[in-house]
Amino acid sequence: MKLNLDSLPARADFVDETYRVLVDAITDGSLAPGERITQEEIADQLGVSRSPVLQALRLLKNDGFIEDAPGRGVQVTQLDIVWVANLYQVRGALDALAAKLAANKRFRIDPTLIQHGRSVSDGEDLRAIIDADLAFHNAIYKASDNPLIQESAHRHWMHLRRVMGAVHRASKHRESLWDEHQAIADAIADGNAKRAVSLSDLHIEKARANLVSELERLYPLSSSGKLKDNATV
């Protein structure tokens, strides 16, 4: 395993930082599904002791990002396309409800969110692309004034980042994504809840279909529906 991980600044507790770095590596594909992770190499590259690495790996395992590897050690979990489809089904329901509630208030989404999203969509900074996408939807969650919507969405936030990372790496339709975002924002600002919900439903269904199709193309499937260990981007 060869990773390009930046060393962490000197601090007493590196667990959160180690967790974040590893999640980012899984999200951007530096750590691919099925790839084995060793405490020693991670600790060496981050310049920390094995203790925070071990604790971070336990958190990653608990959150479903890694699992026990055959024989010894741990590996990045496979992307389960059925689970991905289910995740987007739940996300679609949350997004539609948030859009409806925001439209009832005629909420105006900060136009700089969309401008920024368009500006990064043509670049190669995958983290910025994903962050911009999620920031737009998070603005609608907040506008709903229902904290349970935001909490429910954030429960799977990191997994959503991982799935989006796999697809955005190969996506050729990033600009159209922001056209869809603009249309949703306009419907919300106009107070047209019915149209906002309809556009949100179409947006998420299109994203879900594209995700499943792209993941099937990027990774060969095993009979269980999970991606094979040797799959790489």
C-alpha positions in Angstrom: 0.0 0.0 0.0 1.4 3.4 -1.0 -0.4 6.4 0.3 0.4 10.1 0.1 -0.7 11.1 3.5 0.5 14.4 5.1 2.0 14.1 8.5 -0.2 15.6 11.3 0.8 18.6 13.4 2.0 17.8 17.0 -1.1 17.4 19.3 -1.9 15.3 22.3 -4.9 13.5 20.6 -4.6 12.4 17.0 -7.6 10.1 16.8 -10.0 12.5 15.1 -7.3 13.7 12.7 -6.3 10.2 11.8 -9.9 9.2 11.3 -10.5 12.2 9.0 -7.4 11.5 6.9 -8.3 7.9 6.4 -12.0 8.7 5.5 -10.7 11.2 3.0 -8.4 8.6 1.5 -11.3 6.1 1.2 -13.4 8.9 -0.3 -11.0 10.0 -3.0 -10.0 6.4 -3.8 -6.5 6.4 -2.4 -7.7 3.5 -0.4 -9.8 1.3 -2.7 -12.4 -1.3 -1.7 -10.7 -4.4 -0.6 -7.3 -2.7 0.1 -5.5 -3.8 3.2 -4.6 -1.2 5.9 -1.7 -1.7 8.3 -1.3 0.3 11.5 2.4 0.5 11.0 2.3 2.2 7.6 -0.4 4.6 8.6 1.4 5.6 11.7 4.7 6.1 9.8 3.1 8.3 7.1 1.2 10.4 9.6 4.0 10.7 12.0 2.0 9.5 15.0 2.2 6.5 17.3 0.2 3.4 16.7 -2.2 4.1 19.6 -4.3 6.8 17.8 -4.2 4.8 14.6 -5.6 1.8 16.4 -8.4 3.9 17.9 -9.2 5.5 14.6 -9.3 2.1 12.9 -11.8 0.9 15.5 -14.0 3.9 14.8 -13.7 3.3 11.0 -14.7 -0.4 11.6 -17.6 0.7 13.8 -18.8 3.1 11.1 -18.6 0.4 8.4 -15.6 1.8 6.4 -13.2 -1.1 7.2 -13.6 -4.7 8.1 -11.4 -7.6 9.2 -9.2 -8.9 6.4 -8.8 -12.6 5.6 -6.0 -13.9 7.8 -4.9 -10.8 9.6 -5.4 -7.0 9.7 -8.2 -4.9 8.2 -9.3 -3.8 4.7 -11.5 -1.2 3.2 -15.1 -2.5 2.9 -16.7 -3.2 -0.4 -19.2 -0.8 -1.9 -22.6 -2.5 -1.8 -24.7 -1.3 -4.7 -27.9 -2.4 -3.0 -27.0 -0.4 0.1 -26.1 2.6 -2.1 -29.5 2.4 -3.8 -31.2 2.2 -0.4 -29.2 5.2 0.9 -30.3 7.3 -2.0 -33.9 6.3 -1.5 -33.8 7.6 2.1 -31.9 10.7 1.0 -34.5 11.4 -1.7 -37.3 11.4 0.9 -35.3 13.8 3.1 -34.4 16.1 0.3 -38.0 16.3 -1.0 -39.3 17.1 2.5 -36.6 19.7 3.1 -37.3 21.3 -0.3 -41.0 21.5 0.4 -40.5 23.1 3.8 -38.0 25.5 2.5 -40.3 26.5 -0.4 -43.1 27.2 2.1 -40.8 29.9 3.5 -39.7 31.1 0.1 -36.1 30.6 1.3 -33.4 32.1 -0.9 -30.3 29.9 -1.1 -27.1 31.9 -1.1 -26.2 32.2 -4.8 -22.5 32.0 -4.0 -23.0 28.3 -3.1 -24.1 27.6 -6.7 -21.4 29.9 -8.2 -18.7 28.1 -6.2 -20.1 24.7 -7.2 -19.9 25.6 -10.9 -16.4 27.0 -10.5 -15.0 23.8 -8.9 -17.0 21.4 -11.1 -14.5 21.6 -13.9 -11.5 21.1 -11.7 -9.7 18.0 -10.3 -10.2 18.8 -6.6 -12.5 15.9 -5.7 -12.9 17.0 -2.1 -14.0 20.5 -3.2 -16.5 19.1 -5.7 -18.1 16.9 -3.1 -18.1 19.6 -0.4 -19.8 22.1 -2.8 -22.5 19.5 -3.7 -23.2 18.6 -0.1 -23.1 22.3 1.0 -25.9 23.1 -1.4 -28.1 20.3 0.0 -27.2 21.1 3.6 -28.4 24.7 3.0 -31.8 23.3 2.1 -31.8 21.0 5.2 -31.1 24.0 7.4 -33.8 26.1 5.7 -36.4 23.4 6.5 -36.1 24.4 10.2 -36.5 20.7 11.0 -33.3 19.6 12.8 -34.2 15.9 12.4 -33.9 16.2 8.6 -30.3 17.5 9.0 -29.5 14.9 11.7 -30.8 12.1 9.6 -28.9 13.1 6.6 -25.7 13.6 8.5 -25.9 10.1 10.0 -24.7 8.7 6.6 -22.8 11.8 5.5 -19.4 10.2 5.3 -20.7 7.2 3.4 -22.4 9.5 1.0 -19.1 11.3 0.5 -17.4 8.0 -0.3 -20.1 7.0 -2.9 -20.1 10.4 -4.5 -16.3 10.3 -4.7 -16.4 7.1 -6.6 -18.7 8.6 -9.2 -17.4 12.2 -9.4 -14.0 10.8 -10.3 -15.4 9.6 -13.6 -18.3 12.0 -14.1 -18.7 14.0 -17.3 -21.9 15.7 -16.3 -20.9 17.9 -13.4 -22.1 21.1 -14.9 -25.6 19.8 -15.5 -25.7 18.9 -11.8 -25.5 22.5 -11.0 -28.2 23.4 -13.5 -30.4 21.0 -11.6 -29.4 22.7 -8.3 -30.2 26.1 -9.8 -33.7 25.0 -10.8 -34.4 23.6 -7.4 -33.2 26.8 -5.7 -35.4 28.9 -8.0 -38.5 26.8 -7.3 -37.8 27.1 -3.5 -37.3 30.9 -3.8 -40.6 31.2 -5.8 -42.5 29.4 -3.1 -43.5 26.6 -5.5 -43.3 23.7 -3.2 -44.8 21.2 -5.6 -42.2 22.0 -8.3 -39.4 22.1 -5.7 -40.4 18.6 -4.6 -40.7 17.3 -8.2 -37.3 18.7 -9.2 -35.7 17.3 -6.0 -37.2 13.9 -6.7 -35.9 13.9 -10.3 -32.5 15.1 -9.2 -32.0 12.4 -6.6 -33.4 9.7 -8.8 -31.1 10.7 -11.7 -28.2 10.8 -9.2 -29.1 7.4 -7.8 -29.4 5.8 -11.3 -26.1 7.4 -12.4 -24.4 6.2 -9.2 -25.5 2.6 -9.6 -24.7 2.5 -13.3 -21.3 4.1 -12.8 -20.4 1.8 -9.9 -21.4 -1.2 -11.9 -19.1 0.1 -14.7 -16.2 1.0 -12.4 -16.3 -2.2 -10.4 -17.0 -5.8 -11.4 -19.8 -7.3 -9.2 -19.8 -10.5 -7.2 -22.9 -12.5 -6.9 -23.6 -11.0 -3.4 -24.0 -7.5 -4.9 -20.8 -6.3 -3.3 -17.8 -5.1 -5.3 -15.0 -7.6 -5.7 -11.8 -7.2 -3.7 -9.6 -6.5 -6.8 -11.8 -3.6 -8.0 -10.0 -0.3 -8.5 -10.8 3.0 -9.9 
